[in-house]
Each structure stands twice: as structure tokens, then as C-alpha cells.
Amino acid sequence: MIANFLVMLVFGGFGLTCHWLKRWAKRQTTKDFLIYMRTNRKSSIGSVIGMVAAVFALAPGADVPLTIATLASAWLAGYSADSILKNE
């Protein structure tokens, strides 16, 4: 169902946000989230595209069950995509 896929995209976006929160908590960045994403646009666009591509790979069909494993994988896709590409 397409709604399940959209929920997975939201979890991936939450993973992106959690990576910023981790960097902010460790004082690796002092920028708020929107400025953090705008500062280095190429890596921000890359991390979002990487997260969306990973969620597409996790959900090859429209009938994707929402389990803890699929939601955690979508979250991890967003977190790790931002972590890999935003190594400042």
C-alpha cells in the first residue's frame, strides 16, 4: 500500500533529523536543522536522494508490511545517508 511506503519515507526523514540532533548534542554543529541542511546543499540533496533510494530498495512492491524491522531499516537509511554525506 502506498501509505505504508509514505510512512517509511517519514521514518527515513526522521533518521536524517536524528543525525543532525546527534551532531548538535555533541556540539559538532551549532546550526538549526534547516540551516544545517541549506549550508551544504549538495550533500543535503545527496543524503535525501540516498534515503529515498534506500527506502525504494526496502519496499520493492506497493504491498510493504509495516513491521519494526522495516521501519527501523527506513530510519537507519536516513540516519546513515546523512552521516556518510555530511562528514564535515
ABEGO torsion letter per residue (X at the ends): XAAAAAAAAAAAAAAAAAAAAAAAAAGABABBAAAAAAABAAAAAAAAAAAAAAAAAABABABBBBBAAAAAAAAAAAAAAAAAAABX
